[in-house]
């Protein structure tokens, strides 16, 4: 296998098409990229902004340019020797009528040839949570009526402009009262329809309906009778439900809480083949060089799926999975993949750039502002309990029924509500996203996870619940009575598919917006509870990755990260001066005390939200040392207010997506608008001045994390646009179109000027792009060094030892030494925004055995050094990082 040298993540849609990507190929090649890493490109639901709502796995999205556009893109990439990695989505599809499989299931129910493709409980009618109020109210209000869809060729139940098709077998009884001749012809046509001939049936219906004005009028008249419409609804294989009721009851597995995404049963051989037919054809023809599997934890049997897909694509295709690893967790050893998409790498960077000595003082400042000291661990446990019993109440009830049924088969009776309590306690106590038991049993490490969770659940619930908890444990690990294996397998499968969404929604989408002590560590793959900052843990994790031969992507920004990599780099520096930051927040809160509105349930914003607002603004504040202009503040406001609304709703403390509290949200938005009002000049000057050293430290952190990413074990990934500065907020802000023309022009200027030794770029953005281009081009000359080279931590000695990190990569005679600054806020010269070389004093890199005596060349500055004389005063005289090589 030829591993990627570096990938470039590109978000299609929002203006990016196949031809647009083709035009980028020369720029990506000059940047040193070896593979374009594409977001989903197959046909998605109409209006999709991301492509994860796949509507047709067998077609390229025409919005992007269709098959012809795809071929042009591949040709352009190949001309620049750039490969292609596709992000594919096997777990779910769009529950949308634009999805032909789903359309067939809605129209024909279980008779549909696609009914087994989706994870649906066919013991009842298919639930469609599409109503804005309970069914009876919507019916009485005339919001459900009969309708005609001439364009698509069916009659059905209309909700606004959407017409949901009727089952063809119901046409005759439904249309019996209509005297129009068109009705008789439609009934005759419907009588000839078959589940596998839907397309032809709809085409014939289009012709019939195009000239049926009289019939349409009769349909409108009939719709005035709610009783008749209700009777028609009762004849269908689906039932319309209130969208808010989906949390309590839904007949299909959804992706997280999104009812518009229905689970797909790729564990079934036929479904696997249908989902992957096109992508496997592309791989086999050499048009695709790698695959990224979205949300692998959502699958019924991840290991089985990955083994089958690896067998289909062969051993030479780069193959990674989106998987969030907790702490020291690693991928199951039997997964035939090259690694993950790299969320855990961000957690390693947290250890590198958060000052472990400042976290206690930051806790104190945070607690002083809030008036209490929040318990993050308790917050997580409470959020998981609430998420499971509220957001996923229907899924929990299903598990309780399965458990009760399985135990009853073995002759024991335990009430469903008791099992529900026990199951919830066990899931809450599972410390990873999920376990991976199959019909063949559960690996020892997973059995240990379940056992520990069961013991914790018993401790929480008390001895009186020991028996149901122990039975839940036995169901999970497969220790069951003969004859109950199949229901136990289904229980285990569904619980494992649920525990990941519970963890994600509780932590990433709740606690990350509630516990805001240092929001830079509230990132996908990170643990806000663990005390951040450990150079030893950083080296240990990277060393283990090298030993495993881990070829995970090394992402510092993705389409799912909560804020841009450079915003995080800036915010890390707050941990170095927590008292100063706390005092500044106190000052700003006092300055805007009159902007706080007192509502019946408390102040808006409350202190915790004020703390969040100032910190979030600090991460993205424009101006680079100068007070922002009115135009810059206006631009920031258009981005910041939607971010703030999302933060409040995700936190779910006083408002949420399902229960919006408009007075509260408006008060907080008005507070933020006051902060960003151009007339608030005194605050802007103070904020800019206070932020200046943190911003300078952030630029240094950013360059350091960039070099570490480019040289650490794994495959460096560059998220679109982040090569020149990424101060974005959470999606959709981090998925905005990128000005690639400007990026290319900057790189062209660098190439024209040359990279003269010691030359200083004029701005941070150019410096960062230059660093990436220089290192990736050089890395391309030493592929073995980075694909299989050893990882060797190097000790730093001297007065400033804790303010730098160094490591070597070694393969045979090839050596590369990375040296990067960290925790340098206190050493920055305010006039230059840099650390003067004299600040480093006698600090030096201590060479490891095998490197001592070696002569090294500085790739970035052009200087030469002996490995025995690597002083930071010399190495970091012109820039905060150095890359030395032999």
Secondary structure, DSSP 8 states (H G I E B T S, - for coil): ----SEEEEE--BTTB-HHHHHHHHHHHHHHT--EEEE---EEESTT-SSS-SEEEEEEE-TTTTHHHHHHHHHHHHHHTT-EEEEEE--SEEE-STTSHHHHHHHHHGGGSTTGGGB-B-TTS-EEEEEESS-HHHHHHTT-SEEEEETTTTEEEEEETTEEEE--GGGHHHHTTT---HHHHHHHHHHHT--GGGHHHHHHHHHHHHTT-HHHHHHHHHHTT-HHHHHHHHHTSSEEEEEGGGGGT--SB-EETTEEEEEEB-TTSHHHHHHHHHHHHHHHHTTS--EEEETTGGGSTTHHHHHHHHHHHH-TTSEEEE-----TT----TT---SEE--HHHHHHHHHHHS-TTTHHHHHHHHHHHHTS---HHHHHHHHHHHIIIIITHHHHHHHHHHHHHHHHHTT----HHHHHHHHHHHHHH--SS----BTTB--HHHHHHHHHHHHHHHHHH-GGGHHHHHHHHHHHHT---TT-HHHHHHHHHHHHHHHHHHHIIIIITTGGGT--TTGGG-STT--SSS----HHHHHHHHHHHHHHT---EEES--TT-SB-HHHHHHHHGGGGSHHHHHHHHHHHHHHTGGG-EEETTEEES-HHHHHHHHHHHHHH--STTS---HHHHHHHHHHHHHHHHHHHHHHTSS--SSS--HHHHHHHHHHHHHHH-TT-HHHHHHHHHHHHHHHHHHHHHHHHHHHHHHHSSSEEEEETTGGG----BSTTGGGS---HHHHHHHHHHHHHH---TT---SSHHHHHHHHHHHHHHHHTT-HHHHHH-EEEEEEEESTTGGGEEEEEEEETTEEEEEEEE-S-GGGEETTTTEE-GGGGTT-EEE--TTTTT-EEEETTT--EEEGGGEEHHHHTSSSSEEEEE-
